[in-house]
Each structure stands twice: as C-alpha cells, then as structure tokens.
Amino acid sequence: MATSPDSFPVCSPDSGRPPRGSLDSGGVLDAFAVSLGAAVDLFIAAKAAEGASPRTLEWYRMITGRAVRRFGSDRPVDRIPAAELRVWLLELRETLAPESIAGYVRGLKAFGNWCNSEELAAAAGFRALRRPHVPHKLIAPFSTGELERLLALADPRERALTLLLLDTGLRLAEVTSLRVGDLRPDGTIRVLGKGSMERIVPLGTTARRALLRYVAGRDLVGPADPLFIGRYGAPLSRRGIQYAIARLGRRAGVGTRSSPHTFRHTFARGYLVNGGDVFSLQQILGHATLDMVRRYVSLSEADLVARHRAASPADRLAGARR
C-alpha cells in the first residue's frame, strides 16, 4: 500500500532521512535540503516576476510568512508533512473564519505546487492539503427601498460611488484603481481587474451622469487623475471607500450590511432579475468561470415565483391549446 504524506514521522532535520520525494538522487538539489524560508523568498520573487498584483503578493506573503513563523525558516520544506500542516490549520480555526482557512489552504497548495514544478522540493505535505468545506452564506442584497434611501441622502461623491457600484458590481480594488480617463466616450468604463486583466464594463446613463457631475465639480481634473479622491485631494483608498459606504448606510438607516461587496451581490441579482444572462454577467464581473458567478446570485422566493409564472411550460402549453 502506498504511504500517504500524513504517515511521515514528524522529526527534526537531524533525526534521520525520511523517504525521498519526487526528486531522485541524480537531481541537482537534495529533495530535503531546501529550507522553508528560502523557498518562500523564491516563491514570492517568482510571483512578482510573473506580474502578480501588489494585493496578491501581500496575500501570499501573509500566508507563507505565518507558515515560516510556525515551522521555522530553516525547516526543510519536505520535512513538513500534511498532518502537521493540518494541526496548524485547526489551531487557526480558533481565530479565523472558515473562508479564511480555505484561503490559507489555497495559498499553501499554490506554494507547494510551485516548489514541485520548480524542482526545489517535492512539497508533498503542502500539495496534499484539501480545501475544507466552507458554509455557503447568502449575502442579502439591498432592497429597492434601501437603495432609494441611500441615494436620497448621498452627497455628489457618495452618489457617484453608489451608482457606479450598483450599476457595475466592481470589486473594491477595481474602484480604487480607476482614473478619470477610464470613463470612455462610448458609455463604458475601462477596468483593471484581478491579475492585471483589463476589461470593458458597460455603464448606464444614470451612473455615468452622476460620475461626470462629480468630476465636473472638482478643480483642474485630468485623465490620469484618480476617479475618486478624499477630502485633501489624495486618491480615495480601499478603507476610505468602505468607510464612505458604511457611513452612508448608517445615515440612511439601512439594515443590510452596507459595503461594496453587498453592492456586488445586489448588481448580480438585479442584472439577472431584469433579464440579463449569466454569460454576460460573468464577463462584467470579471470572473474566469461561472462557478464564481453562481456564488453571487441568489433569487428570492418572490423572484422565483415571478420568473416561473412568466416561463411556465405547462401554462404556455395550455395557452397554445385555447
């Protein structure tokens, strides 16, 4: 019977040589010689060279950095079995949400796969990790009444920001990277998404007018200037946008969590309810697969009843026979 990575003994680097990984003795490097700290540094450098975004690099640094602190910088990568990694992940569950633990697993597996593909280490323990089950929590979208209250109390910047999020479902990071010149004459907006992938997103007349009115109220604005600025003219940060949306939600007495991510869900649901299709929604949201799109969309019971009434095969058949 094949031995799983979990069956490797947890031992120190000096306590004997466990079975070899995927690299044989003829390889350039000993399969158990590469330290965790050195491998992490090379991994982060490789991701930077591949063009990973600053946010992605920071995410990898955070996860691998905690692994280095937990297991030691000098610990060989292939002396860290999956069983020990899982014990650490169980410890993290005391302070982190299931979604965060799943993110750790994704990051650790990416690190292990990279080590193996670069032939630095077999990294069997890292590659053997499996994504844990994450409870699917539905994020309640804003109701029509809540949206009306938000817009009624919004100042010009808040109104432009609110309508942009409602009409496009942009990610928070995507909004912070927008420049005035990204508003295109044809009624679309140029967006720099994950992995530095650029896409063109349609923008409705109402949202576009609000954005142009907000920009027109500023002094000496050029195409390279940030689309949204703070009180002193600096680009509005991620935290600044979150705070602005949350503050508006409190003023409007909105019971739903007022955040950019709630607007993303509200856009996705509203787009489909109003006749949009999942394929164009996928392109607008900037997702590579439909699986991610499905996580954003949940139709209410009333929506389902109305759509069934409009598309009922039996009712259509009965009408055809009359």
C-alpha positions as CSV (number, residue, x, y, z in Angstrom):
1,M,0.0,0.0,0.0
2,A,1.3,3.5,-0.9
3,T,2.3,5.6,2.1
4,S,0.5,8.9,2.3
5,P,2.3,12.1,3.2
6,D,0.4,12.1,6.5
7,S,2.2,8.9,7.6
8,F,5.7,10.6,7.6
9,P,7.0,10.9,11.1
10,V,7.3,14.5,12.5
11,C,11.0,14.7,13.1
12,S,13.8,17.3,13.2
13,P,16.2,17.7,10.3
14,D,18.9,15.8,12.2
15,S,16.8,12.8,13.3
16,G,17.2,10.7,10.2
17,R,16.3,10.8,6.5
18,P,12.7,10.1,5.6
19,P,11.8,8.6,2.2
20,R,12.6,10.8,-0.8
21,G,10.0,12.8,-2.7
22,S,9.7,13.3,-6.4
23,L,13.4,14.3,-6.9
24,D,15.8,11.4,-7.2
25,S,19.5,11.3,-6.1
26,G,20.6,12.3,-9.5
27,G,18.9,15.7,-9.2
28,V,20.8,18.9,-8.7
29,L,19.3,19.5,-5.3
30,D,18.7,17.1,-2.4
31,A,14.9,16.8,-2.2
32,F,15.0,17.5,1.6
33,A,17.6,20.3,1.6
34,V,15.6,23.4,0.6
35,S,14.6,25.4,3.7
36,L,11.1,26.8,4.1
37,G,12.4,30.4,4.4
38,A,14.5,30.2,1.3
39,A,11.7,28.6,-0.7
40,V,9.2,31.2,0.4
41,D,11.5,34.0,-0.7
42,L,12.0,32.4,-4.1
43,F,8.2,31.8,-4.4
44,I,7.3,35.5,-3.7
45,A,10.0,36.7,-6.1
46,A,8.7,34.4,-8.8
47,K,5.1,35.6,-8.3
48,A,6.3,39.2,-8.6
49,A,8.2,38.4,-11.8
50,E,5.0,36.8,-13.2
51,G,3.2,40.1,-12.7
52,A,1.0,39.3,-9.7
53,S,-0.7,42.3,-8.3
54,P,0.6,44.0,-5.1
55,R,-2.5,42.8,-3.2
56,T,-1.9,39.2,-4.4
57,L,1.7,39.4,-3.4
58,E,0.8,40.7,0.1
59,W,-1.7,37.9,0.4
60,Y,1.0,35.3,-0.4
61,R,3.4,37.0,2.0
62,M,0.9,36.9,4.8
63,I,0.2,33.2,4.5
64,T,3.7,31.9,3.8
65,G,5.1,34.3,6.4
66,R,2.9,32.8,9.1
67,A,4.0,29.3,8.0
68,V,7.6,30.3,8.3
69,R,7.0,31.7,11.8
70,R,5.1,28.5,12.7
71,F,7.5,25.9,11.4
72,G,10.8,27.8,11.3
73,S,12.8,29.4,8.5
74,D,15.4,26.6,8.4
75,R,13.0,23.7,8.4
76,P,13.3,21.8,5.1
77,V,10.1,22.0,3.1
78,D,9.9,18.3,2.7
79,R,10.1,17.7,6.4
80,I,6.7,19.4,6.9
81,P,4.1,16.7,6.4
82,A,0.4,17.3,5.7
83,A,-0.5,16.0,9.1
84,E,1.4,18.8,10.8
85,L,0.1,21.4,8.5
86,R,-3.5,20.3,9.3
87,V,-2.8,20.6,13.0
88,W,-1.7,24.2,12.4
89,L,-4.8,24.9,10.3
90,L,-7.0,23.5,13.1
91,E,-5.3,25.9,15.5
92,L,-6.0,28.8,13.2
93,R,-9.7,27.9,13.2
94,E,-9.9,29.3,16.7
95,T,-9.4,32.8,15.4
96,L,-10.2,32.7,11.7
97,A,-13.4,32.2,9.7
98,P,-13.8,29.1,7.5
99,E,-13.4,31.3,4.4
100,S,-10.0,32.5,5.7
101,I,-8.9,28.9,6.4
102,A,-9.9,27.9,2.9
103,G,-7.7,30.8,1.7
104,Y,-4.8,29.6,3.7
105,V,-5.1,26.1,2.1
106,R,-5.3,27.7,-1.4
107,G,-2.1,29.7,-0.7
108,L,-0.2,26.8,0.8
109,K,-1.1,24.5,-2.0
110,A,0.0,27.1,-4.6
111,F,3.3,27.4,-2.8
112,G,3.7,23.6,-2.7
113,N,2.8,23.2,-6.4
114,W,5.3,25.9,-7.3
115,C,8.1,24.2,-5.3
116,N,7.4,20.9,-7.0
117,S,7.2,22.4,-10.5
118,E,10.5,24.2,-10.0
119,E,12.0,21.0,-8.6
120,L,13.1,22.8,-5.5
121,A,11.2,20.3,-3.3
122,A,8.6,17.6,-3.6
123,A,6.5,19.6,-1.1
124,A,4.1,16.6,-0.7
125,G,2.7,17.8,2.6
126,F,1.6,21.2,1.1
127,R,0.3,19.6,-2.1
128,A,-1.7,17.0,-0.2
129,L,-3.9,19.6,1.6
130,R,-7.6,19.7,0.6
131,R,-9.8,22.7,0.6
132,P,-12.1,22.5,3.7
133,H,-15.9,22.7,3.3
134,V,-17.0,26.3,3.7
135,P,-20.6,27.0,4.6
136,H,-22.3,28.9,1.8
137,K,-23.7,32.1,3.3
138,L,-26.0,34.1,1.2
139,I,-25.3,37.9,1.3
140,A,-28.6,39.7,1.4
141,P,-28.8,42.4,-1.4
142,F,-30.1,45.9,-0.8
143,S,-33.8,46.2,-1.3
144,T,-35.2,48.9,-3.6
145,G,-36.3,50.9,-0.6
146,E,-32.8,50.8,0.9
147,L,-31.2,51.9,-2.3
148,E,-33.7,54.8,-2.6
149,R,-32.8,56.0,0.9
150,L,-29.1,55.7,0.2
151,L,-29.3,57.8,-2.9
152,A,-31.7,60.4,-1.3
153,L,-29.1,61.2,1.4
154,A,-25.9,60.9,-0.7
155,D,-23.6,63.8,-1.5
156,P,-22.3,64.1,-5.1
157,R,-19.3,61.8,-4.4
158,E,-21.3,59.2,-2.5
159,R,-24.0,59.3,-5.2
160,A,-21.4,58.7,-7.9
161,L,-19.8,55.9,-5.9
162,T,-23.1,54.3,-5.0
163,L,-24.4,54.3,-8.6
164,L,-21.1,53.0,-10.0
165,L,-21.1,50.1,-7.6
166,L,-24.8,49.4,-8.2
167,D,-24.5,49.5,-12.0
168,T,-21.3,47.5,-12.5
169,G,-20.7,45.3,-9.4
170,L,-17.0,46.3,-9.5
171,R,-14.6,44.9,-6.8
172,L,-13.3,47.3,-4.2
173,A,-9.7,47.1,-5.6
174,E,-11.0,47.8,-9.1
175,V,-12.8,51.0,-8.0
176,T,-9.6,52.3,-6.2
177,S,-7.6,51.9,-9.4
178,L,-10.0,53.9,-11.7
179,R,-8.8,57.1,-13.3
180,V,-10.9,59.8,-14.9
181,G,-9.7,58.8,-18.3
182,D,-11.2,55.3,-17.8
183,L,-14.6,56.8,-18.4
184,R,-14.9,56.2,-22.2
185,P,-17.0,58.3,-24.6
186,D,-19.0,55.3,-25.7
187,G,-20.6,54.9,-22.3
188,T,-18.3,52.2,-20.9
189,I,-15.6,52.2,-18.3
190,R,-12.1,50.6,-18.6
191,V,-11.4,48.4,-15.5
192,L,-8.2,46.8,-14.4
193,G,-9.2,43.6,-12.7
194,K,-7.5,40.6,-11.0
195,G,-4.2,39.5,-12.5
196,S,-3.9,42.9,-14.2
197,M,-6.5,41.8,-16.7
198,E,-8.2,44.7,-18.4
199,R,-11.9,44.6,-19.3
200,I,-14.5,47.0,-20.6
201,V,-17.6,47.3,-18.5
202,P,-20.9,48.9,-19.6
203,L,-22.2,51.8,-17.6
204,G,-25.8,53.0,-17.6
205,T,-26.8,56.6,-18.3
206,T,-27.8,57.4,-14.7
207,A,-24.5,56.2,-13.2
208,R,-22.5,57.9,-15.9
209,R,-24.2,61.3,-15.4
210,A,-23.5,61.0,-11.6
211,L,-19.8,60.3,-12.2
212,L,-19.4,63.2,-14.7
213,R,-21.3,65.6,-12.4
214,Y,-19.0,64.6,-9.5
215,V,-15.8,65.0,-11.6
216,A,-17.0,68.3,-13.0
217,G,-17.3,69.7,-9.5
218,R,-13.6,69.2,-8.9
219,D,-10.8,71.7,-9.9
220,L,-8.3,71.0,-12.8
221,V,-9.1,67.4,-13.4
222,G,-7.0,65.4,-16.0
223,P,-7.4,61.9,-17.5
224,A,-4.7,60.5,-15.3
225,D,-6.2,61.8,-12.0
226,P,-8.0,59.3,-9.7
227,L,-11.7,59.0,-10.3
228,F,-12.5,59.3,-6.6
229,I,-10.5,61.5,-4.2
230,G,-10.5,62.1,-0.5
231,R,-11.0,65.3,1.4
232,Y,-7.5,66.6,0.7
233,G,-7.2,65.5,-2.9
234,A,-5.4,62.2,-2.4
235,P,-6.8,59.1,-4.1
236,L,-9.6,57.5,-2.1
237,S,-8.2,54.4,-0.6
238,R,-9.9,51.0,-0.1
239,R,-10.6,51.8,3.5
240,G,-11.8,55.2,2.5
241,I,-14.4,53.7,0.1
242,Q,-15.5,51.2,2.7
243,Y,-15.9,53.9,5.3
244,A,-17.8,56.2,2.9
245,I,-20.3,53.4,2.0
246,A,-20.7,52.3,5.6
247,R,-21.2,55.9,6.9
248,L,-23.9,56.5,4.2
249,G,-25.6,53.2,5.2
250,R,-25.8,54.4,8.8
251,R,-27.2,57.7,7.9
252,A,-29.9,56.0,5.7
253,G,-30.7,53.5,8.5
254,V,-30.0,50.6,6.2
255,G,-30.4,47.3,7.9
256,T,-28.4,45.3,5.3
257,R,-24.6,45.4,5.7
258,S,-23.6,48.5,3.7
259,S,-20.4,47.6,1.9
260,P,-19.0,47.5,-1.7
261,H,-19.4,43.7,-1.6
262,T,-23.1,44.0,-0.9
263,F,-23.4,46.2,-3.9
264,R,-21.7,43.5,-6.0
265,H,-24.3,41.0,-4.9
266,T,-27.1,43.5,-5.5
267,F,-25.9,44.2,-9.0
268,A,-25.6,40.5,-9.9
269,R,-29.0,39.6,-8.6
270,G,-30.6,42.7,-10.2
271,Y,-28.9,42.1,-13.5
272,L,-30.4,38.6,-13.8
273,V,-33.8,39.5,-12.5
274,N,-34.1,42.3,-15.0
275,G,-33.3,40.0,-17.9
276,G,-29.5,39.7,-18.1
277,D,-27.9,36.4,-18.7
278,V,-25.2,34.6,-16.7
279,F,-22.6,34.6,-19.5
280,S,-22.6,38.4,-19.9
281,L,-22.8,38.8,-16.1
282,Q,-19.6,36.6,-15.9
283,Q,-17.8,38.9,-18.3
284,I,-18.9,42.1,-16.5
285,L,-17.9,40.8,-13.1
286,G,-14.6,39.7,-14.4
287,H,-14.8,36.0,-13.4
288,A,-12.9,33.3,-15.2
289,T,-15.6,30.6,-14.6
290,L,-19.4,30.5,-14.0
291,D,-18.8,28.8,-10.6
292,M,-17.8,32.1,-9.0
293,V,-20.8,33.9,-10.6
294,R,-23.2,31.4,-9.0
295,R,-21.9,32.3,-5.6
296,Y,-23.1,35.9,-6.0
297,V,-26.6,35.1,-7.3
298,S,-29.5,34.1,-5.2
299,L,-33.0,34.7,-6.3
300,S,-35.6,35.4,-3.6
301,E,-38.8,33.3,-3.4
302,A,-40.8,36.1,-5.0
303,D,-38.3,36.4,-7.8
304,L,-38.5,32.6,-8.5
305,V,-42.4,32.7,-8.4
306,A,-42.5,35.6,-10.9
307,R,-40.0,34.1,-13.2
308,H,-41.7,30.7,-13.1
309,R,-45.0,32.4,-13.9
310,A,-43.5,34.0,-16.9
311,A,-41.8,30.9,-18.2
312,S,-44.1,28.0,-17.1
313,P,-44.0,25.3,-19.8
314,A,-47.4,24.0,-18.7
315,D,-49.1,27.4,-18.8
316,R,-47.6,28.1,-22.2
317,L,-48.9,24.8,-23.5
318,A,-52.4,25.4,-22.1
319,G,-52.5,28.8,-23.7
320,A,-51.5,27.4,-27.0
321,R,-54.4,24.9,-26.9
322,R,-57.0,27.6,-26.3
